[in-house]
Amino acid sequence: MKTIIILGSTGSIGTNTLDIVQRFPEEFRVIGLTAGGNIEKLEEQIRQFKPRAVAVSTEASAIELKRRCTGLPVDIVYGEDGIARVAAMPGAELVISAIVGAAGLVPTLAAIRSGKHIALANKEPMVMAGKLMQEEARKHQVRIFPVDSEHSAIFQSLEGHRLQDVRRLILTASGGALWTLSKEELRDVIPERALQHPNWKMGSKITIDSATLMNKGLEVVEARWLFDIPESRIDVLVHRESIIHSLVEYEDRSMIAQLGLPDMRTPISYAMGYPERMPLDLPSLDLTEIGKLTFSKPDHDRFPCLRLGYESLRIGGTMPAAMNAANEVAVEAFLNGGIRFVEIADVIRSTMDAHAAREIRGLDDALETDRWAREKADALVHALPH
Ligand SMILES: NC(=O)c1ccc[n+]([C@@H]2O[C@H](COP(=O)([O-])OP(=O)(O)OC[C@H]3O[C@@H](n4cnc5c(N)ncnc54)[C@H](OP(=O)(O)O)[C@@H]3O)[C@@H](O)[C@H]2O)c1
């Protein structure tokens, strides 16, 4: 029986994680949950999974949740500090890190520093402070298991092989909702259109990131730190069907890939059960039904965000954190109708141009960069003519 804590339990990854817990009640016990503001869903989860403690973003949410959960044996705390306390509470072996965005950095680091293994879906902290997270993980003898389907595929394709034999990592990209649109058509895309991902049902931020290809840019940075490999040896391949989740090429030119239907419960369960494979009662991949798989190169002209990911790594230090924060601000502005789809890349580009990168020596460098870049990106958003 593994005891677990889920950060971001009300989200897409969080609910998929709880689906696995529900399927394997003998294998997992949930002792802590955290959410942002979806009190209704969190209340349901408390009643079903009976965690010892939960945390929410605001005091108002905590007050409302306490009212709803009167008589239930659960501690309810709030704020960034409360979420970090639940992330670090004693008694858990594994923390599923599934908050969206930079908000996950402090609690994920708190979980690492308290010696818990991490199943990492929340890629933004790795982008902001990957080196620091890996150093802390080593110091506290913590393993970070990837949940992102691409990184899980690479992790699985590396199993039983020597890192020094790896030639390159190849991340596959679906291309997102807008891959077939021309540059002119991209100018007029509305959020509802960009949110229609062809293969995956995910939270809104990552779905927009998939449409801009910034998701792949973030994943290149994530892969750099998860697998300790320079960006010059990480490639991206557009594969619309999302069946091959990623590949590793070895020095003898042999390639090993991991395949499966696009269902996040497979990589989540692998990270949760490692090294065991959970017998998931899901449909099997039928390659005869799929017929053919297609591949193409990324289009940097229509989707410039992927290049920004590589560039942020080449510059290094605080630049990926600045890029990440600008992206979060720009995506939110797009979703709220404040900027055009194509301006997301412009806001990130201009924020990066204005940023003087410096080394990340500790958490404060990442957090301070995040604050600075948010202000800068916000000013850029408001300066755009609308
Ligand atoms: N979804 C996928 O299939 C997928 C695949 C690979 C990687 N990922 C990564 O996994 C992470 C989660 O993605 P998702 O799609 O599950 O996102 P999501 O559906 O939007 O869920 C996000 C979760 O984070 C919570 N949250 C949001 N802002 C917060 C804050 N400021 N403080 C505390 N909690 C906060 C939300 O709480 P409330 O809803 O209660 O407000 C929710 O529980 C992202 O980093 C994403 O890139 C996701």
The ligand as an SDF file (V2000), in Angstrom:
LIG
                    3D

 48 52  0  0  0  0  0  0  0  0999 V2000
   -4.0050   17.3460  -18.4720 N   0  0  0  0  0  0  0  0  0  0  0  0
   -3.1010   16.5730  -19.0310 C   0  0  0  0  0  0  0  0  0  0  0  0
   -3.4210   15.6030  -19.7170 O   0  0  0  0  0  0  0  0  0  0  0  0
   -1.6280   16.8680  -18.8410 C   0  0  0  0  0  0  0  0  0  0  0  0
   -0.6790   16.0980  -19.5230 C   0  0  0  0  0  0  0  0  0  0  0  0
    0.6730   16.3360  -19.2910 C   0  0  0  0  0  0  0  0  0  0  0  0
    1.0650   17.3150  -18.3970 C   0  0  0  0  0  0  0  0  0  0  0  0
    0.1250   18.0590  -17.7560 N   0  0  0  0  0  0  0  0  0  0  0  0
    0.5640   19.1060  -16.8230 C   0  0  0  0  0  0  0  0  0  0  0  0
   -0.0410   18.8680  -15.5540 O   0  0  0  0  0  0  0  0  0  0  0  0
   -0.3540   20.0980  -14.9060 C   0  0  0  0  0  0  0  0  0  0  0  0
   -1.8500   20.1060  -14.5890 C   0  0  0  0  0  0  0  0  0  0  0  0
   -2.5570   20.1220  -15.8140 O   0  0  0  0  0  0  0  0  0  0  0  0
   -4.1450   19.9120  -15.8730 P   0  0  0  0  0  0  0  0  0  0  0  0
   -4.4900   19.8030  -17.3050 O   0  0  0  0  0  0  0  0  0  0  0  0
   -4.5380   18.8220  -14.9260 O   0  0  0  0  0  0  0  0  0  0  0  0
   -4.6510   21.3230  -15.3140 O   0  0  0  0  0  0  0  0  0  0  0  0
   -6.0930   21.7080  -14.7680 P   0  0  0  0  0  0  0  0  0  0  0  0
   -7.1100   20.7370  -15.2230 O   0  0  0  0  0  0  0  0  0  0  0  0
   -6.2960   23.1390  -15.0850 O   0  0  0  0  0  0  0  0  0  0  0  0
   -5.9290   21.5140  -13.1820 O   0  0  0  0  0  0  0  0  0  0  0  0
   -5.0740   22.3150  -12.4480 C   0  0  0  0  0  0  0  0  0  0  0  0
   -5.1610   22.0030  -10.9750 C   0  0  0  0  0  0  0  0  0  0  0  0
   -4.3540   22.9620  -10.2730 O   0  0  0  0  0  0  0  0  0  0  0  0
   -5.1590   23.6710   -9.3390 C   0  0  0  0  0  0  0  0  0  0  0  0
   -4.6920   25.0490   -9.2970 N   0  0  0  0  0  0  0  0  0  0  0  0
   -4.7350   25.9680  -10.2930 C   0  0  0  0  0  0  0  0  0  0  0  0
   -4.1780   27.1240   -9.8980 N   0  0  0  0  0  0  0  0  0  0  0  0
   -3.7710   26.9280   -8.6270 C   0  0  0  0  0  0  0  0  0  0  0  0
   -3.1250   27.7600   -7.6620 C   0  0  0  0  0  0  0  0  0  0  0  0
   -2.7930   29.0330   -7.9360 N   0  0  0  0  0  0  0  0  0  0  0  0
   -2.8410   27.2380   -6.4530 N   0  0  0  0  0  0  0  0  0  0  0  0
   -3.1860   25.9590   -6.1680 C   0  0  0  0  0  0  0  0  0  0  0  0
   -3.7910   25.1260   -7.0250 N   0  0  0  0  0  0  0  0  0  0  0  0
   -4.0820   25.6050   -8.2430 C   0  0  0  0  0  0  0  0  0  0  0  0
   -6.5820   23.5590   -9.8610 C   0  0  0  0  0  0  0  0  0  0  0  0
   -7.5130   23.7650   -8.8190 O   0  0  0  0  0  0  0  0  0  0  0  0
   -9.0560   24.2530   -9.0280 P   0  0  0  0  0  0  0  0  0  0  0  0
   -9.5250   23.6170  -10.2930 O   0  0  0  0  0  0  0  0  0  0  0  0
   -9.6970   23.7350   -7.7920 O   0  0  0  0  0  0  0  0  0  0  0  0
   -9.0390   25.7350   -9.0960 O   0  0  0  0  0  0  0  0  0  0  0  0
   -6.5630   22.1250  -10.3790 C   0  0  0  0  0  0  0  0  0  0  0  0
   -6.6930   21.2180   -9.3170 O   0  0  0  0  0  0  0  0  0  0  0  0
    0.0880   21.2070  -15.8740 C   0  0  0  0  0  0  0  0  0  0  0  0
    1.3630   21.6440  -15.5180 O   0  0  0  0  0  0  0  0  0  0  0  0
    0.1280   20.5190  -17.2330 C   0  0  0  0  0  0  0  0  0  0  0  0
    1.0680   21.1000  -18.0970 O   0  0  0  0  0  0  0  0  0  0  0  0
   -1.1980   17.8540  -17.9530 C   0  0  0  0  0  0  0  0  0  0  0  0
  1  2  1  0
  2  3  2  0
  2  4  1  0
  4  5  1  0
  4 48  2  0
  5  6  2  0
  6  7  1  0
  7  8  2  0
  8  9  1  0
  8 48  1  0
  9 10  1  0
  9 46  1  0
 10 11  1  0
 11 12  1  0
 11 44  1  0
 12 13  1  0
 13 14  1  0
 14 15  2  0
 14 16  1  0
 14 17  1  0
 17 18  1  0
 18 19  2  0
 18 20  1  0
 18 21  1  0
 21 22  1  0
 22 23  1  0
 23 24  1  0
 23 42  1  0
 24 25  1  0
 25 26  1  0
 25 36  1  0
 26 27  1  0
 26 35  1  0
 27 28  2  0
 28 29  1  0
 29 30  1  0
 29 35  2  0
 30 31  1  0
 30 32  2  0
 32 33  1  0
 33 34  2  0
 34 35  1  0
 36 37  1  0
 36 42  1  0
 37 38  1  0
 38 39  2  0
 38 40  1  0
 38 41  1  0
 42 43  1  0
 44 45  1  0
 44 46  1  0
 46 47  1  0
M  CHG  2   8   1  16  -1
M  END
$$$$
